[in-house]
Amino acid sequence: FEAGETVNFTVTDETEFHTFTVDDLVIDESADVGETLIFSFTFDKPGTYQLICVPHEAEGMVGTITVE
């Protein structure tokens, strides 16, 4: 993403509780079973940020967000 860009996210949870957590950006959203979570975030600072699903981090449900 580009610094200053607002991004819309949609997280659909079909079978288990999940989170969309980026500690360094103070993002901590969650979705219960059968729920669709929709939210927006404006990326103000360039950097590389770790995205995790808190209950499934040990199972490898992690990612990276890069803001240029």
PyMOL Python script that loads the backbone (N, CA, C, O; Angstrom):
from pymol import cmd

cmd.read_pdbstr("""\
ATOM      1  N   PHE A   1       0.833  -1.174   0.000  1.00  0.00           N
ATOM      2  CA  PHE A   1       0.000   0.000   0.000  1.00  0.00           C
ATOM      3  C   PHE A   1       0.879   1.240   0.000  1.00  0.00           C
ATOM      4  O   PHE A   1       2.072   1.167   0.295  1.00  0.00           O
ATOM      5  N   GLU A   2       0.285   2.374  -0.332  1.00  0.00           N
ATOM      6  CA  GLU A   2       0.993   3.645  -0.311  1.00  0.00           C
ATOM      7  C   GLU A   2       0.663   4.384   0.989  1.00  0.00           C
ATOM      8  O   GLU A   2      -0.469   4.317   1.469  1.00  0.00           O
ATOM      9  N   ALA A   3       1.641   5.084   1.556  1.00  0.00           N
ATOM     10  CA  ALA A   3       1.387   5.894   2.749  1.00  0.00           C
ATOM     11  C   ALA A   3       0.289   6.901   2.422  1.00  0.00           C
ATOM     12  O   ALA A   3       0.311   7.531   1.364  1.00  0.00           O
ATOM     13  N   GLY A   4      -0.659   7.048   3.323  1.00  0.00           N
ATOM     14  CA  GLY A   4      -1.790   7.941   3.137  1.00  0.00           C
ATOM     15  C   GLY A   4      -2.996   7.272   2.516  1.00  0.00           C
ATOM     16  O   GLY A   4      -4.078   7.860   2.485  1.00  0.00           O
ATOM     17  N   GLU A   5      -2.836   6.059   2.021  1.00  0.00           N
ATOM     18  CA  GLU A   5      -3.924   5.334   1.368  1.00  0.00           C
ATOM     19  C   GLU A   5      -4.881   4.739   2.399  1.00  0.00           C
ATOM     20  O   GLU A   5      -4.449   4.191   3.413  1.00  0.00           O
ATOM     21  N   THR A   6      -6.178   4.852   2.134  1.00  0.00           N
ATOM     22  CA  THR A   6      -7.185   4.186   2.950  1.00  0.00           C
ATOM     23  C   THR A   6      -7.588   2.907   2.234  1.00  0.00           C
ATOM     24  O   THR A   6      -7.938   2.925   1.054  1.00  0.00           O
ATOM     25  N   VAL A   7      -7.534   1.798   2.960  1.00  0.00           N
ATOM     26  CA  VAL A   7      -7.822   0.485   2.395  1.00  0.00           C
ATOM     27  C   VAL A   7      -9.042  -0.092   3.091  1.00  0.00           C
ATOM     28  O   VAL A   7      -9.155  -0.028   4.315  1.00  0.00           O
ATOM     29  N   ASN A   8      -9.954  -0.655   2.308  1.00  0.00           N
ATOM     30  CA  ASN A   8     -11.134  -1.327   2.840  1.00  0.00           C
ATOM     31  C   ASN A   8     -10.846  -2.824   2.933  1.00  0.00           C
ATOM     32  O   ASN A   8     -10.376  -3.435   1.973  1.00  0.00           O
ATOM     33  N   PHE A   9     -11.129  -3.399   4.080  1.00  0.00           N
ATOM     34  CA  PHE A   9     -10.918  -4.828   4.309  1.00  0.00           C
ATOM     35  C   PHE A   9     -12.265  -5.509   4.541  1.00  0.00           C
ATOM     36  O   PHE A   9     -13.162  -4.937   5.159  1.00  0.00           O
ATOM     37  N   THR A  10     -12.393  -6.729   4.041  1.00  0.00           N
ATOM     38  CA  THR A  10     -13.549  -7.579   4.312  1.00  0.00           C
ATOM     39  C   THR A  10     -13.019  -8.932   4.761  1.00  0.00           C
ATOM     40  O   THR A  10     -12.266  -9.584   4.037  1.00  0.00           O
ATOM     41  N   VAL A  11     -13.414  -9.349   5.951  1.00  0.00           N
ATOM     42  CA  VAL A  11     -12.990 -10.636   6.506  1.00  0.00           C
ATOM     43  C   VAL A  11     -14.258 -11.454   6.744  1.00  0.00           C
ATOM     44  O   VAL A  11     -15.117 -11.068   7.536  1.00  0.00           O
ATOM     45  N   THR A  12     -14.363 -12.581   6.053  1.00  0.00           N
ATOM     46  CA  THR A  12     -15.515 -13.462   6.216  1.00  0.00           C
ATOM     47  C   THR A  12     -15.072 -14.689   6.993  1.00  0.00           C
ATOM     48  O   THR A  12     -14.132 -15.381   6.602  1.00  0.00           O
ATOM     49  N   ASP A  13     -15.753 -14.948   8.088  1.00  0.00           N
ATOM     50  CA  ASP A  13     -15.413 -16.071   8.964  1.00  0.00           C
ATOM     51  C   ASP A  13     -16.476 -17.143   8.805  1.00  0.00           C
ATOM     52  O   ASP A  13     -17.622 -16.958   9.213  1.00  0.00           O
ATOM     53  N   GLU A  14     -16.096 -18.256   8.214  1.00  0.00           N
ATOM     54  CA  GLU A  14     -17.064 -19.309   7.941  1.00  0.00           C
ATOM     55  C   GLU A  14     -17.151 -20.361   9.040  1.00  0.00           C
ATOM     56  O   GLU A  14     -18.240 -20.857   9.330  1.00  0.00           O
ATOM     57  N   THR A  15     -16.004 -20.716   9.666  1.00  0.00           N
ATOM     58  CA  THR A  15     -16.042 -21.871  10.577  1.00  0.00           C
ATOM     59  C   THR A  15     -15.432 -21.643  11.956  1.00  0.00           C
ATOM     60  O   THR A  15     -15.730 -22.399  12.881  1.00  0.00           O
ATOM     61  N   GLU A  16     -14.582 -20.619  12.125  1.00  0.00           N
ATOM     62  CA  GLU A  16     -13.903 -20.420  13.404  1.00  0.00           C
ATOM     63  C   GLU A  16     -13.751 -18.935  13.710  1.00  0.00           C
ATOM     64  O   GLU A  16     -13.819 -18.100  12.808  1.00  0.00           O
ATOM     65  N   PHE A  17     -13.548 -18.613  14.966  1.00  0.00           N
ATOM     66  CA  PHE A  17     -13.240 -17.248  15.380  1.00  0.00           C
ATOM     67  C   PHE A  17     -11.859 -16.866  14.851  1.00  0.00           C
ATOM     68  O   PHE A  17     -10.911 -17.642  14.973  1.00  0.00           O
ATOM     69  N   HIS A  18     -11.741 -15.672  14.263  1.00  0.00           N
ATOM     70  CA  HIS A  18     -10.466 -15.179  13.759  1.00  0.00           C
ATOM     71  C   HIS A  18     -10.273 -13.717  14.153  1.00  0.00           C
ATOM     72  O   HIS A  18     -11.233 -12.997  14.425  1.00  0.00           O
ATOM     73  N   THR A  19      -9.010 -13.299  14.177  1.00  0.00           N
ATOM     74  CA  THR A  19      -8.716 -11.886  14.364  1.00  0.00           C
ATOM     75  C   THR A  19      -7.878 -11.386  13.204  1.00  0.00           C
ATOM     76  O   THR A  19      -7.221 -12.161  12.509  1.00  0.00           O
ATOM     77  N   PHE A  20      -7.914 -10.089  13.009  1.00  0.00           N
ATOM     78  CA  PHE A  20      -7.074  -9.375  12.050  1.00  0.00           C
ATOM     79  C   PHE A  20      -6.327  -8.373  12.926  1.00  0.00           C
ATOM     80  O   PHE A  20      -6.830  -7.289  13.220  1.00  0.00           O
ATOM     81  N   THR A  21      -5.114  -8.754  13.340  1.00  0.00           N
ATOM     82  CA  THR A  21      -4.387  -8.003  14.352  1.00  0.00           C
ATOM     83  C   THR A  21      -3.037  -7.535  13.819  1.00  0.00           C
ATOM     84  O   THR A  21      -2.228  -8.333  13.346  1.00  0.00           O
ATOM     85  N   VAL A  22      -2.811  -6.227  13.904  1.00  0.00           N
ATOM     86  CA  VAL A  22      -1.528  -5.624  13.548  1.00  0.00           C
ATOM     87  C   VAL A  22      -1.160  -4.719  14.721  1.00  0.00           C
ATOM     88  O   VAL A  22      -1.563  -3.557  14.768  1.00  0.00           O
ATOM     89  N   ASP A  23      -0.393  -5.259  15.668  1.00  0.00           N
ATOM     90  CA  ASP A  23      -0.092  -4.538  16.899  1.00  0.00           C
ATOM     91  C   ASP A  23       0.549  -3.174  16.662  1.00  0.00           C
ATOM     92  O   ASP A  23       0.179  -2.196  17.311  1.00  0.00           O
ATOM     93  N   ASP A  24       1.504  -3.099  15.741  1.00  0.00           N
ATOM     94  CA  ASP A  24       2.223  -1.847  15.511  1.00  0.00           C
ATOM     95  C   ASP A  24       1.341  -0.739  14.938  1.00  0.00           C
ATOM     96  O   ASP A  24       1.702   0.436  15.007  1.00  0.00           O
ATOM     97  N   LEU A  25       0.191  -1.102  14.375  1.00  0.00           N
ATOM     98  CA  LEU A  25      -0.731  -0.110  13.823  1.00  0.00           C
ATOM     99  C   LEU A  25      -1.996   0.031  14.661  1.00  0.00           C
ATOM    100  O   LEU A  25      -2.912   0.768  14.295  1.00  0.00           O
ATOM    101  N   VAL A  26      -2.044  -0.671  15.775  1.00  0.00           N
ATOM    102  CA  VAL A  26      -3.186  -0.671  16.699  1.00  0.00           C
ATOM    103  C   VAL A  26      -4.476  -1.084  15.968  1.00  0.00           C
ATOM    104  O   VAL A  26      -5.534  -0.477  16.135  1.00  0.00           O
ATOM    105  N   ILE A  27      -4.344  -2.133  15.161  1.00  0.00           N
ATOM    106  CA  ILE A  27      -5.509  -2.747  14.519  1.00  0.00           C
ATOM    107  C   ILE A  27      -5.777  -4.053  15.251  1.00  0.00           C
ATOM    108  O   ILE A  27      -4.891  -4.902  15.353  1.00  0.00           O
ATOM    109  N   ASP A  28      -6.981  -4.218  15.757  1.00  0.00           N
ATOM    110  CA  ASP A  28      -7.361  -5.463  16.423  1.00  0.00           C
ATOM    111  C   ASP A  28      -8.848  -5.699  16.176  1.00  0.00           C
ATOM    112  O   ASP A  28      -9.694  -5.354  17.001  1.00  0.00           O
ATOM    113  N   GLU A  29      -9.141  -6.284  15.043  1.00  0.00           N
ATOM    114  CA  GLU A  29     -10.510  -6.571  14.639  1.00  0.00           C
ATOM    115  C   GLU A  29     -10.740  -8.068  14.769  1.00  0.00           C
ATOM    116  O   GLU A  29      -9.795  -8.853  14.682  1.00  0.00           O
ATOM    117  N   SER A  30     -11.987  -8.467  14.975  1.00  0.00           N
ATOM    118  CA  SER A  30     -12.273  -9.894  15.087  1.00  0.00           C
ATOM    119  C   SER A  30     -13.618 -10.218  14.455  1.00  0.00           C
ATOM    120  O   SER A  30     -14.492  -9.359  14.330  1.00  0.00           O
ATOM    121  N   ALA A  31     -13.762 -11.479  14.061  1.00  0.00           N
ATOM    122  CA  ALA A  31     -14.999 -11.953  13.448  1.00  0.00           C
ATOM    123  C   ALA A  31     -15.375 -13.285  14.076  1.00  0.00           C
ATOM    124  O   ALA A  31     -14.548 -14.190  14.189  1.00  0.00           O
ATOM    125  N   ASP A  32     -16.625 -13.390  14.480  1.00  0.00           N
ATOM    126  CA  ASP A  32     -17.141 -14.642  15.004  1.00  0.00           C
ATOM    127  C   ASP A  32     -17.605 -15.531  13.859  1.00  0.00           C
ATOM    128  O   ASP A  32     -17.696 -15.086  12.715  1.00  0.00           O
ATOM    129  N   VAL A  33     -17.896 -16.780  14.171  1.00  0.00           N
ATOM    130  CA  VAL A  33     -18.350 -17.744  13.177  1.00  0.00           C
ATOM    131  C   VAL A  33     -19.590 -17.204  12.472  1.00  0.00           C
ATOM    132  O   VAL A  33     -20.539 -16.754  13.115  1.00  0.00           O
ATOM    133  N   GLY A  34     -19.569 -17.255  11.152  1.00  0.00           N
ATOM    134  CA  GLY A  34     -20.699 -16.816  10.354  1.00  0.00           C
ATOM    135  C   GLY A  34     -20.780 -15.317  10.149  1.00  0.00           C
ATOM    136  O   GLY A  34     -21.738 -14.829   9.548  1.00  0.00           O
ATOM    137  N   GLU A  35     -19.810 -14.587  10.628  1.00  0.00           N
ATOM    138  CA  GLU A  35     -19.826 -13.130  10.557  1.00  0.00           C
ATOM    139  C   GLU A  35     -18.912 -12.617   9.448  1.00  0.00           C
ATOM    140  O   GLU A  35     -17.876 -13.217   9.161  1.00  0.00           O
ATOM    141  N   THR A  36     -19.296 -11.516   8.834  1.00  0.00           N
ATOM    142  CA  THR A  36     -18.434 -10.809   7.889  1.00  0.00           C
ATOM    143  C   THR A  36     -18.090  -9.468   8.511  1.00  0.00           C
ATOM    144  O   THR A  36     -18.973  -8.692   8.874  1.00  0.00           O
ATOM    145  N   LEU A  37     -16.813  -9.208   8.628  1.00  0.00           N
ATOM    146  CA  LEU A  37     -16.293  -7.985   9.229  1.00  0.00           C
ATOM    147  C   LEU A  37     -15.827  -7.068   8.103  1.00  0.00           C
ATOM    148  O   LEU A  37     -15.051  -7.482   7.242  1.00  0.00           O
ATOM    149  N   ILE A  38     -16.294  -5.837   8.110  1.00  0.00           N
ATOM    150  CA  ILE A  38     -15.879  -4.850   7.114  1.00  0.00           C
ATOM    151  C   ILE A  38     -15.335  -3.641   7.863  1.00  0.00           C
ATOM    152  O   ILE A  38     -16.004  -3.092   8.739  1.00  0.00           O
ATOM    153  N   PHE A  39     -14.107  -3.223   7.512  1.00  0.00           N
ATOM    154  CA  PHE A  39     -13.535  -2.041   8.137  1.00  0.00           C
ATOM    155  C   PHE A  39     -12.529  -1.393   7.200  1.00  0.00           C
ATOM    156  O   PHE A  39     -12.060  -2.017   6.248  1.00  0.00           O
ATOM    157  N   SER A  40     -12.204  -0.147   7.475  1.00  0.00           N
ATOM    158  CA  SER A  40     -11.233   0.613   6.684  1.00  0.00           C
ATOM    159  C   SER A  40     -10.095   1.045   7.589  1.00  0.00           C
ATOM    160  O   SER A  40     -10.270   1.215   8.795  1.00  0.00           O
ATOM    161  N   PHE A  41      -8.920   1.220   6.986  1.00  0.00           N
ATOM    162  CA  PHE A  41      -7.771   1.711   7.735  1.00  0.00           C
ATOM    163  C   PHE A  41      -6.936   2.587   6.817  1.00  0.00           C
ATOM    164  O   PHE A  41      -6.709   2.250   5.654  1.00  0.00           O
ATOM    165  N   THR A  42      -6.479   3.719   7.352  1.00  0.00           N
ATOM    166  CA  THR A  42      -5.596   4.611   6.612  1.00  0.00           C
ATOM    167  C   THR A  42      -4.171   4.379   7.078  1.00  0.00           C
ATOM    168  O   THR A  42      -3.861   4.551   8.257  1.00  0.00           O
ATOM    169  N   PHE A  43      -3.309   3.991   6.158  1.00  0.00           N
ATOM    170  CA  PHE A  43      -1.909   3.709   6.454  1.00  0.00           C
ATOM    171  C   PHE A  43      -1.108   5.005   6.362  1.00  0.00           C
ATOM    172  O   PHE A  43      -0.783   5.465   5.267  1.00  0.00           O
ATOM    173  N   ASP A  44      -0.791   5.588   7.514  1.00  0.00           N
ATOM    174  CA  ASP A  44      -0.119   6.883   7.565  1.00  0.00           C
ATOM    175  C   ASP A  44       1.398   6.798   7.452  1.00  0.00           C
ATOM    176  O   ASP A  44       2.034   7.714   6.930  1.00  0.00           O
ATOM    177  N   LYS A  45       1.989   5.693   7.943  1.00  0.00           N
ATOM    178  CA  LYS A  45       3.450   5.604   8.015  1.00  0.00           C
ATOM    179  C   LYS A  45       3.980   4.449   7.171  1.00  0.00           C
ATOM    180  O   LYS A  45       3.455   3.337   7.231  1.00  0.00           O
ATOM    181  N   PRO A  46       5.030   4.720   6.381  1.00  0.00           N
ATOM    182  CA  PRO A  46       5.669   3.625   5.647  1.00  0.00           C
ATOM    183  C   PRO A  46       6.290   2.613   6.620  1.00  0.00           C
ATOM    184  O   PRO A  46       6.689   2.967   7.729  1.00  0.00           O
ATOM    185  N   GLY A  47       6.359   1.383   6.194  1.00  0.00           N
ATOM    186  CA  GLY A  47       6.989   0.345   7.003  1.00  0.00           C
ATOM    187  C   GLY A  47       6.457  -1.021   6.641  1.00  0.00           C
ATOM    188  O   GLY A  47       5.595  -1.163   5.773  1.00  0.00           O
ATOM    189  N   THR A  48       6.983  -2.024   7.318  1.00  0.00           N
ATOM    190  CA  THR A  48       6.534  -3.400   7.155  1.00  0.00           C
ATOM    191  C   THR A  48       5.949  -3.840   8.490  1.00  0.00           C
ATOM    192  O   THR A  48       6.591  -3.721   9.533  1.00  0.00           O
ATOM    193  N   TYR A  49       4.738  -4.343   8.443  1.00  0.00           N
ATOM    194  CA  TYR A  49       3.993  -4.656   9.661  1.00  0.00           C
ATOM    195  C   TYR A  49       3.521  -6.100   9.630  1.00  0.00           C
ATOM    196  O   TYR A  49       3.097  -6.605   8.590  1.00  0.00           O
ATOM    197  N   GLN A  50       3.602  -6.763  10.787  1.00  0.00           N
ATOM    198  CA  GLN A  50       3.160  -8.156  10.883  1.00  0.00           C
ATOM    199  C   GLN A  50       1.671  -8.213  11.178  1.00  0.00           C
ATOM    200  O   GLN A  50       1.183  -7.585  12.117  1.00  0.00           O
ATOM    201  N   LEU A  51       0.957  -8.977  10.360  1.00  0.00           N
ATOM    202  CA  LEU A  51      -0.467  -9.253  10.527  1.00  0.00           C
ATOM    203  C   LEU A  51      -0.597 -10.666  11.084  1.00  0.00           C
ATOM    204  O   LEU A  51       0.012 -11.601  10.564  1.00  0.00           O
ATOM    205  N   ILE A  52      -1.395 -10.822  12.148  1.00  0.00           N
ATOM    206  CA  ILE A  52      -1.597 -12.162  12.710  1.00  0.00           C
ATOM    207  C   ILE A  52      -3.072 -12.401  13.015  1.00  0.00           C
ATOM    208  O   ILE A  52      -3.846 -11.464  13.213  1.00  0.00           O
ATOM    209  N   CYS A  53      -3.433 -13.658  13.048  1.00  0.00           N
ATOM    210  CA  CYS A  53      -4.687 -14.108  13.630  1.00  0.00           C
ATOM    211  C   CYS A  53      -4.282 -14.658  15.000  1.00  0.00           C
ATOM    212  O   CYS A  53      -3.643 -15.707  15.088  1.00  0.00           O
ATOM    213  N   VAL A  54      -4.650 -13.959  16.045  1.00  0.00           N
ATOM    214  CA  VAL A  54      -4.159 -14.308  17.388  1.00  0.00           C
ATOM    215  C   VAL A  54      -4.403 -15.769  17.751  1.00  0.00           C
ATOM    216  O   VAL A  54      -3.461 -16.433  18.183  1.00  0.00           O
ATOM    217  N   PRO A  55      -5.624 -16.314  17.600  1.00  0.00           N
ATOM    218  CA  PRO A  55      -5.811 -17.708  18.009  1.00  0.00           C
ATOM    219  C   PRO A  55      -5.135 -18.731  17.101  1.00  0.00           C
ATOM    220  O   PRO A  55      -5.018 -19.898  17.473  1.00  0.00           O
ATOM    221  N   HIS A  56      -4.688 -18.311  15.910  1.00  0.00           N
ATOM    222  CA  HIS A  56      -4.106 -19.264  14.968  1.00  0.00           C
ATOM    223  C   HIS A  56      -2.683 -18.912  14.555  1.00  0.00           C
ATOM    224  O   HIS A  56      -2.179 -19.449  13.568  1.00  0.00           O
ATOM    225  N   GLU A  57      -2.034 -18.030  15.284  1.00  0.00           N
ATOM    226  CA  GLU A  57      -0.658 -17.635  14.954  1.00  0.00           C
ATOM    227  C   GLU A  57       0.290 -18.829  14.963  1.00  0.00           C
ATOM    228  O   GLU A  57       1.137 -18.954  14.079  1.00  0.00           O
ATOM    229  N   ALA A  58       0.154 -19.707  15.956  1.00  0.00           N
ATOM    230  CA  ALA A  58       1.035 -20.876  16.059  1.00  0.00           C
ATOM    231  C   ALA A  58       0.853 -21.831  14.885  1.00  0.00           C
ATOM    232  O   ALA A  58       1.740 -22.628  14.579  1.00  0.00           O
ATOM    233  N   GLU A  59      -0.302 -21.745  14.231  1.00  0.00           N
ATOM    234  CA  GLU A  59      -0.577 -22.601  13.073  1.00  0.00           C
ATOM    235  C   GLU A  59      -0.141 -21.936  11.765  1.00  0.00           C
ATOM    236  O   GLU A  59      -0.368 -22.475  10.682  1.00  0.00           O
ATOM    237  N   GLY A  60       0.484 -20.768  11.876  1.00  0.00           N
ATOM    238  CA  GLY A  60       1.022 -20.108  10.693  1.00  0.00           C
ATOM    239  C   GLY A  60       0.111 -19.097  10.035  1.00  0.00           C
ATOM    240  O   GLY A  60       0.391 -18.660   8.918  1.00  0.00           O
ATOM    241  N   MET A  61      -0.974 -18.708  10.692  1.00  0.00           N
ATOM    242  CA  MET A  61      -1.871 -17.720  10.111  1.00  0.00           C
ATOM    243  C   MET A  61      -1.316 -16.326  10.399  1.00  0.00           C
ATOM    244  O   MET A  61      -1.782 -15.615  11.289  1.00  0.00           O
ATOM    245  N   VAL A  62      -0.313 -15.968   9.617  1.00  0.00           N
ATOM    246  CA  VAL A  62       0.381 -14.694   9.749  1.00  0.00           C
ATOM    247  C   VAL A  62       0.606 -14.120   8.352  1.00  0.00           C
ATOM    248  O   VAL A  62       0.548 -14.840   7.355  1.00  0.00           O
ATOM    249  N   GLY A  63       0.862 -12.829   8.296  1.00  0.00           N
ATOM    250  CA  GLY A  63       1.122 -12.198   7.018  1.00  0.00           C
ATOM    251  C   GLY A  63       1.898 -10.914   7.248  1.00  0.00           C
ATOM    252  O   GLY A  63       2.252 -10.577   8.377  1.00  0.00           O
ATOM    253  N   THR A  64       2.157 -10.203   6.156  1.00  0.00           N
ATOM    254  CA  THR A  64       2.896  -8.968   6.214  1.00  0.00           C
ATOM    255  C   THR A  64       2.159  -7.903   5.416  1.00  0.00           C
ATOM    256  O   THR A  64       1.666  -8.163   4.319  1.00  0.00           O
ATOM    257  N   ILE A  65       2.092  -6.720   5.970  1.00  0.00           N
ATOM    258  CA  ILE A  65       1.562  -5.553   5.266  1.00  0.00           C
ATOM    259  C   ILE A  65       2.734  -4.616   5.030  1.00  0.00           C
ATOM    260  O   ILE A  65       3.443  -4.249   5.967  1.00  0.00           O
ATOM    261  N   THR A  66       2.936  -4.230   3.776  1.00  0.00           N
ATOM    262  CA  THR A  66       4.013  -3.318   3.430  1.00  0.00           C
ATOM    263  C   THR A  66       3.417  -1.992   2.975  1.00  0.00           C
ATOM    264  O   THR A  66       2.584  -1.947   2.071  1.00  0.00           O
ATOM    265  N   VAL A  67       3.855  -0.920   3.613  1.00  0.00           N
ATOM    266  CA  VAL A  67       3.403   0.432   3.273  1.00  0.00           C
ATOM    267  C   VAL A  67       4.611   1.201   2.770  1.00  0.00           C
ATOM    268  O   VAL A  67       5.616   1.312   3.471  1.00  0.00           O
ATOM    269  N   GLU A  68       4.515   1.735   1.552  1.00  0.00           N
ATOM    270  CA  GLU A  68       5.629   2.443   0.948  1.00  0.00           C
ATOM    271  C   GLU A  68       5.421   3.938   1.002  1.00  0.00           C
ATOM    272  O   GLU A  68       6.270   4.697   0.534  1.00  0.00           O
TER     273      GLU A  68
END
""", "prot")
cmd.dss("prot")
cmd.show_as("cartoon", "prot")
cmd.util.cbc("prot")
cmd.orient("prot")
